[in-house]
């Protein structure tokens, strides 16, 4: 199972802080599509094609997904954390 962790205001928007989903060997985009299917509220974070929308950071096992490369596949037992990027002013 993949653990999904929502940080800061995302937990209030989606109504939970953590959940586990039965999914394995998927790309970030495939994960985004699957999460939208499970809860349309995820469309605030992911585009219809599953890509992450601007203003959010996605970490896989505490590493920015962009550093893992496009070929990276999310596997069971991975932890995916999603957080909004906040800008002070």
C-alpha distances in whole Angstrom, upper triangle without the diagonal:
4,6,10,13,16,19,23,24,21,20,23,23,20,20,17,16,12,10,6,5,5,6,7,11,12,15,15,17,15,13,16,17,14,14,17,17,15,17,21,21,19,22,23,21,20,23,23,23,19,21,21,24,27,26,23,21,18,16,14,13,17,18,20,18,22,23,20,22,21,20,17,14,10,8,5,5,8,9,11,14,17,20,24,26,29,33,36,39
4,6,10,13,16,20,21,18,17,21,20,17,18,15,14,10,8,5,5,6,6,8,10,11,13,12,15,13,10,13,15,12,12,15,16,14,16,19,19,16,19,20,18,17,20,21,20,17,18,18,21,23,23,19,17,14,13,10,11,14,15,16,15,18,19,17,19,19,18,14,12,8,7,5,5,5,6,7,11,13,17,20,23,26,29,32,35
4,6,10,13,17,18,15,14,18,18,15,16,12,11,7,6,4,7,9,10,11,14,14,15,14,16,15,12,14,16,14,12,16,17,14,15,18,18,15,19,19,17,17,21,22,21,18,19,17,20,22,21,18,16,13,12,10,10,12,14,16,15,19,20,18,20,20,20,17,14,11,10,8,7,6,5,6,8,11,14,18,21,23,27,29,33
4,7,10,13,15,12,11,14,14,12,13,10,8,6,5,6,8,11,11,13,15,14,14,12,15,14,10,11,14,12,10,13,15,13,13,15,14,12,15,16,13,14,18,19,19,15,16,14,17,19,18,14,13,10,10,10,11,12,14,14,14,17,19,17,20,19,20,17,15,11,12,11,10,9,6,5,6,8,11,14,17,20,24,26,30
4,6,10,12,9,8,12,13,11,12,9,6,5,7,9,11,15,15,17,18,17,17,15,17,17,13,14,17,15,12,15,17,15,14,17,15,13,16,15,13,15,19,21,21,17,18,15,17,18,17,13,12,10,10,10,11,11,14,14,14,18,19,18,21,21,22,19,18,14,15,14,13,11,7,6,5,6,9,12,15,17,21,23,27
4,7,8,6,5,9,10,8,10,7,5,6,9,12,14,17,17,19,21,19,19,15,17,18,14,14,17,16,12,14,17,15,14,15,12,11,14,13,11,13,17,19,20,17,17,14,15,16,14,11,11,10,11,12,13,13,15,15,15,18,20,20,22,22,24,21,20,17,18,18,16,14,11,9,6,5,6,9,12,14,18,20,24
4,7,6,6,9,10,11,12,10,7,9,12,15,17,21,21,22,24,22,21,18,20,21,17,16,20,19,16,18,20,19,17,18,15,13,16,14,12,15,19,22,23,19,19,15,16,16,13,10,10,10,11,13,14,13,15,14,16,18,20,21,23,23,25,22,22,19,21,21,19,16,13,11,7,6,5,7,10,12,15,17,21
4,6,6,8,10,11,12,11,9,12,15,18,20,24,24,26,27,25,24,21,22,24,20,19,22,22,18,19,22,21,18,19,16,15,17,14,13,17,20,23,25,21,21,17,17,16,13,11,12,13,14,17,18,16,18,17,19,21,23,24,26,26,28,26,26,23,25,24,23,20,16,14,11,9,7,7,10,10,14,15,18
4,5,5,6,9,10,10,10,13,16,19,21,25,25,27,28,26,25,21,22,24,21,18,21,21,18,18,21,19,17,17,13,13,15,12,12,16,19,22,23,21,20,17,16,16,13,11,13,14,16,19,20,19,20,19,20,22,25,25,27,27,30,27,27,24,26,26,25,22,19,16,13,10,8,8,11,10,14,15,18
4,5,5,6,8,8,8,11,13,16,17,21,21,23,25,22,21,18,19,20,17,15,17,17,14,14,17,16,13,14,10,10,12,9,9,13,16,18,20,17,17,14,13,14,12,10,11,12,14,17,18,17,19,18,18,20,23,23,25,25,27,24,24,21,23,23,22,20,16,13,11,8,7,7,11,12,16,18,21
4,6,5,6,5,5,8,11,14,16,20,21,23,25,23,23,20,21,21,18,16,19,18,14,15,18,15,13,14,11,11,14,12,12,15,19,21,22,19,20,17,17,18,15,13,14,14,16,18,19,18,20,19,20,23,25,25,27,27,28,26,25,21,23,22,21,19,16,14,11,10,9,11,14,15,19,20,23
4,6,5,7,8,11,14,17,19,23,24,27,28,26,26,23,23,24,21,19,21,20,16,17,19,17,14,15,11,12,15,13,13,17,20,22,24,21,22,19,18,19,17,15,17,17,19,21,22,22,24,23,23,26,28,28,30,30,31,29,28,25,27,26,25,23,20,17,15,13,12,12,15,16,19,20,23
4,6,8,10,13,14,18,19,22,23,26,27,25,24,21,21,22,19,16,18,18,14,14,16,15,11,11,8,9,11,9,10,14,16,18,21,18,19,16,15,17,15,14,16,16,19,21,23,22,24,22,22,24,27,27,29,28,30,28,27,24,26,25,25,23,20,17,15,12,12,11,15,15,19,20,23
4,6,8,10,11,14,15,19,20,22,24,22,22,19,19,19,16,14,16,15,11,11,14,11,8,9,6,7,10,9,10,13,16,17,19,17,18,16,16,18,16,14,16,16,18,19,21,21,23,22,21,24,26,26,27,26,28,26,24,22,23,22,22,20,18,15,14,12,12,13,16,18,21,23,26
4,7,10,11,14,16,19,21,24,26,24,24,22,22,22,19,17,19,17,14,14,16,13,10,12,9,11,14,13,14,17,20,21,23,20,22,19,19,21,19,17,19,18,20,21,22,22,25,24,24,27,29,29,30,29,31,28,27,23,25,23,23,22,19,17,15,14,14,15,19,20,23,25,28
4,6,7,11,13,17,19,22,24,23,23,20,21,21,18,17,19,17,13,15,16,13,11,14,11,12,15,15,15,17,20,22,23,20,21,19,20,22,20,17,18,17,18,19,19,20,22,22,22,25,27,27,28,28,29,26,25,21,22,20,19,18,15,14,13,12,13,15,19,20,23,25,28
4,7,11,13,17,18,21,23,22,22,19,21,21,17,17,19,18,14,16,18,15,14,16,14,13,17,16,15,17,21,22,24,20,21,19,19,21,19,16,16,15,15,16,16,16,19,19,20,23,25,24,26,26,28,24,23,20,20,19,17,16,13,12,10,10,11,13,17,18,22,24,27
4,7,10,14,15,18,20,19,20,18,20,19,15,16,18,16,13,16,17,14,14,17,15,14,17,17,16,17,21,22,23,20,21,19,20,22,20,17,16,14,14,14,14,15,18,19,19,22,23,23,25,25,26,22,20,17,17,15,14,13,10,10,9,10,12,15,19,20,24,26,30
4,7,10,12,15,18,17,18,17,18,17,14,14,16,14,11,14,15,12,12,15,14,13,17,17,16,17,21,21,22,19,20,19,21,23,22,18,18,15,15,15,15,17,19,20,19,23,24,23,25,24,25,21,19,15,15,13,12,12,10,10,11,12,15,18,21,23,27,29,33
4,7,9,12,15,15,17,16,18,16,12,14,16,13,11,15,15,12,13,17,17,15,18,19,18,18,21,22,22,18,20,19,22,24,24,20,19,16,15,14,14,17,19,20,19,22,23,21,23,23,23,20,17,13,12,10,9,10,9,10,12,14,17,20,23,26,29,32,35
4,6,9,13,12,14,14,15,13,10,12,13,10,9,13,12,10,12,15,16,14,17,19,17,17,20,19,19,16,19,18,21,24,24,20,20,16,16,14,15,18,20,20,18,22,23,21,23,21,21,18,15,12,11,9,10,11,11,11,13,15,18,21,24,27,31,33,37
4,7,11,11,14,15,16,13,11,14,14,11,11,15,14,12,15,18,19,17,20,22,20,19,21,21,20,17,20,20,23,26,27,23,22,19,18,16,17,20,21,22,20,23,24,22,23,22,20,18,14,11,10,8,10,11,12,13,16,18,21,24,27,30,34,37,40
4,7,7,11,12,13,10,8,12,12,9,10,14,13,12,15,18,19,16,19,21,19,17,19,19,18,15,17,18,21,24,25,22,21,17,17,14,16,19,19,20,17,20,22,19,19,18,17,14,11,8,7,7,10,10,12,12,15,17,21,24,26,29,33,36,39
4,6,9,11,13,10,9,13,14,11,13,16,16,16,18,21,22,19,21,23,21,19,21,20,18,16,18,19,22,25,26,23,21,17,16,13,15,18,18,19,16,19,20,16,17,16,14,12,8,6,5,5,9,9,12,12,16,18,22,25,27,30,34,37,40
4,7,10,12,9,10,13,14,13,15,18,17,18,20,22,23,20,22,24,21,19,20,20,17,15,17,18,22,24,26,22,21,17,16,13,15,18,17,18,15,17,18,14,14,13,11,9,5,5,5,8,11,10,13,13,17,19,22,25,27,30,33,37,40
4,7,8,6,6,10,10,10,12,14,15,15,18,19,20,17,18,20,18,15,16,16,14,11,13,15,18,21,23,20,18,15,15,12,15,18,17,16,13,15,17,13,13,11,10,8,5,5,7,10,13,11,13,12,16,16,20,22,24,28,31,34,37
4,5,5,6,9,10,11,12,14,15,17,18,19,20,16,17,19,16,13,14,14,12,9,10,12,15,18,20,17,16,13,13,11,14,17,15,14,10,12,14,11,10,8,7,6,5,6,9,12,15,12,14,12,15,15,18,20,22,25,28,32,35
4,5,5,6,9,10,10,12,14,15,16,17,17,13,14,16,12,10,12,13,10,7,7,8,12,14,16,13,12,9,10,10,13,15,13,11,8,10,12,11,10,8,9,8,7,7,11,13,15,12,12,10,12,12,15,17,18,22,24,28,31
4,5,5,6,9,10,11,12,14,15,15,16,12,12,14,12,8,9,9,7,4,5,8,11,14,16,14,14,12,14,13,17,18,17,15,11,12,15,14,12,10,11,11,10,10,14,16,18,16,16,13,15,14,17,18,19,23,25,29,32
4,5,5,6,9,10,11,12,14,15,16,13,13,16,14,10,11,10,8,6,8,11,14,17,19,17,17,14,15,14,17,19,18,17,13,15,18,15,15,12,12,11,9,9,12,14,17,15,16,13,16,15,18,20,22,26,28,32,35
4,5,5,6,9,10,11,12,13,14,11,12,14,12,9,11,11,10,7,9,10,13,17,18,15,14,11,13,12,15,17,16,15,12,15,17,15,15,13,13,12,10,8,11,12,14,12,12,10,12,12,16,18,20,23,26,30,33
4,5,5,6,9,10,10,11,11,8,9,11,8,6,8,8,8,4,7,7,10,14,15,13,13,11,13,13,17,18,17,15,13,15,18,16,16,14,15,14,13,11,14,16,17,15,14,11,13,11,14,15,18,21,24,27,30
4,6,5,6,9,10,10,12,9,9,12,11,8,8,7,6,5,8,10,12,16,18,16,17,15,17,17,20,21,21,19,16,18,21,19,19,16,17,16,14,13,16,17,19,17,17,15,16,15,18,19,21,24,27,31,33
4,5,5,6,9,10,12,9,11,14,12,10,12,10,10,8,11,13,15,19,20,18,18,15,17,16,19,21,21,20,17,19,22,20,20,18,18,17,14,12,14,15,17,16,16,14,15,15,18,20,22,26,29,32,35
4,5,5,6,8,9,6,9,11,10,9,11,11,11,9,11,12,14,17,18,15,16,13,15,15,18,19,20,19,16,19,22,20,21,19,19,18,16,13,15,15,17,15,14,12,13,12,15,17,20,23,26,29,32
4,5,5,5,7,5,6,9,9,8,9,8,10,8,11,12,13,16,17,15,17,15,18,18,21,22,22,21,19,21,24,23,22,20,21,20,18,16,19,19,20,19,18,15,16,14,16,17,20,23,26,29,32
4,6,6,9,8,9,13,13,11,12,10,12,10,14,15,16,20,21,19,20,18,21,20,23,25,25,24,21,23,26,25,24,22,23,22,19,17,19,19,21,20,19,17,18,17,20,21,24,27,30,33,35
4,7,9,8,11,13,13,13,14,13,15,13,16,16,18,21,22,19,20,18,20,20,22,24,24,23,21,24,27,25,25,23,24,22,20,17,18,18,19,19,18,16,17,16,19,20,24,26,29,32,35
4,5,6,8,10,11,11,13,13,15,13,16,15,16,19,19,17,19,18,20,20,23,24,25,23,22,24,27,26,26,24,25,24,22,19,21,20,21,20,19,16,16,15,17,18,21,24,27,30,32
4,5,6,8,10,10,11,10,13,12,15,14,14,18,18,17,19,18,21,22,25,25,26,24,22,24,27,27,27,25,26,25,23,21,23,23,24,23,21,18,18,16,17,18,21,23,26,29,31
4,5,6,8,9,11,12,15,13,15,14,13,16,16,14,17,16,19,21,23,24,24,22,21,23,26,26,26,25,26,25,23,21,23,23,24,22,20,17,16,14,15,14,18,20,23,25,28
4,5,5,6,9,10,12,10,11,10,10,14,14,12,14,13,16,17,20,20,21,19,18,20,23,22,23,21,23,21,20,18,20,20,21,19,17,14,13,11,12,13,16,18,21,24,27
4,5,5,6,7,10,9,10,9,9,12,13,12,15,15,18,19,23,23,23,20,19,20,23,23,23,21,23,22,21,20,22,23,24,22,20,17,16,13,14,14,16,19,21,25,27
4,6,8,10,13,11,11,9,8,10,10,10,13,14,17,19,22,22,22,19,18,20,23,23,23,22,24,23,23,21,24,25,25,22,20,17,15,12,12,11,13,15,18,21,23
4,7,10,12,9,9,6,6,8,8,7,10,10,14,16,19,18,18,16,15,16,19,20,20,18,21,20,19,18,21,22,22,19,17,13,12,9,9,9,11,14,17,20,23
4,7,8,5,5,5,5,9,11,9,11,11,14,16,19,19,19,16,14,15,19,18,18,16,19,18,17,16,19,21,22,19,17,14,14,11,12,12,14,17,20,23,26
4,5,5,5,6,6,10,12,12,14,14,17,19,22,23,21,18,16,17,20,20,19,17,19,19,19,18,22,23,25,22,21,17,17,14,16,15,17,20,22,25,27
4,5,7,10,10,14,16,15,17,17,20,21,24,25,24,21,19,19,23,22,21,18,20,20,19,19,22,23,25,23,22,19,20,17,19,18,20,23,25,29,31
4,6,9,10,14,17,16,17,16,19,19,23,24,22,20,17,17,20,20,18,15,16,17,16,17,20,22,24,22,22,18,19,17,19,19,21,24,26,30,32
4,6,9,12,15,13,14,13,15,16,19,20,19,17,14,15,18,17,16,13,15,15,14,14,17,19,21,18,18,15,16,14,16,17,18,22,24,28,30
4,6,9,12,11,12,11,14,15,19,19,17,14,12,12,15,15,14,11,14,14,14,14,18,20,22,19,18,14,15,13,15,15,16,19,22,25,28
4,7,9,7,8,8,11,13,17,17,15,12,10,11,14,15,14,13,16,15,15,15,18,20,21,18,16,13,12,10,11,11,12,16,18,22,24
4,6,6,9,10,14,16,20,19,18,14,13,13,17,18,17,16,19,18,19,18,22,24,24,21,19,16,15,11,11,10,11,14,16,20,22
4,6,8,11,14,17,21,19,18,14,14,13,16,18,18,17,20,20,21,21,24,26,26,23,21,17,16,12,11,9,9,11,13,16,18
4,7,10,14,17,20,18,17,14,14,14,17,19,19,19,22,21,22,21,25,26,26,23,20,16,14,11,9,6,5,8,10,13,16
4,7,10,13,16,14,14,11,11,12,15,16,17,17,20,19,19,18,21,23,22,19,16,13,10,7,6,4,5,9,11,15,18
4,7,10,13,11,10,7,8,9,12,13,15,15,18,16,17,16,19,20,20,16,14,10,8,6,5,6,6,10,13,16,19
4,7,10,9,8,6,6,9,11,11,13,13,16,13,14,12,15,17,16,12,10,7,6,5,7,9,10,14,17,20,23
4,6,5,5,4,5,9,10,10,12,14,15,12,13,11,13,15,14,10,8,6,5,6,8,11,12,16,18,21,25
4,5,5,6,6,10,10,9,11,13,13,10,10,8,10,12,11,7,6,5,7,9,12,15,16,19,22,25,29
4,6,9,9,13,12,10,14,16,16,12,12,10,11,11,9,6,5,6,8,11,14,17,18,21,24,26,30
4,7,9,12,11,11,15,17,18,14,15,13,14,15,13,10,8,8,8,10,12,15,15,18,21,23,27
4,6,8,7,8,11,14,15,12,13,12,14,16,15,11,10,9,9,11,13,15,15,18,21,23,27
4,5,6,7,10,12,14,12,13,13,16,18,17,13,12,10,9,10,11,13,13,16,18,21,24
4,5,5,7,8,10,8,10,10,13,16,16,12,11,9,10,10,12,14,14,18,20,24,27
4,5,6,7,10,9,12,13,16,19,19,16,15,13,13,13,14,16,15,18,20,23,26
4,6,9,11,10,13,14,16,19,19,16,16,14,15,15,16,18,17,20,22,25,28
4,7,8,6,9,10,13,16,16,13,14,13,14,15,17,19,19,23,25,28,31
4,5,6,9,12,15,18,19,16,17,15,17,17,19,21,20,24,26,29,32
4,6,8,11,14,18,19,16,17,16,17,17,20,21,21,25,27,30,33
4,6,10,12,16,18,15,17,16,19,19,22,24,24,28,30,33,36
4,7,9,13,14,12,14,13,16,17,20,22,22,26,28,32,35
4,6,10,12,10,12,12,15,17,20,22,24,27,30,33,36
4,7,9,7,9,9,12,14,18,20,22,26,29,32,35
4,6,6,9,10,14,16,20,23,25,28,32,35,38
4,5,9,11,14,17,21,24,26,29,33,36,39
4,7,10,13,16,19,23,25,28,31,34,38
4,6,10,13,16,20,22,25,28,31,34
4,6,10,13,17,19,22,25,28,31
4,7,10,14,16,19,22,25,29
4,7,10,13,15,19,22,25
4,7,10,13,16,19,22
4,6,9,13,15,19
4,6,10,13,16
4,7,10,13
4,7,10
4,7
4
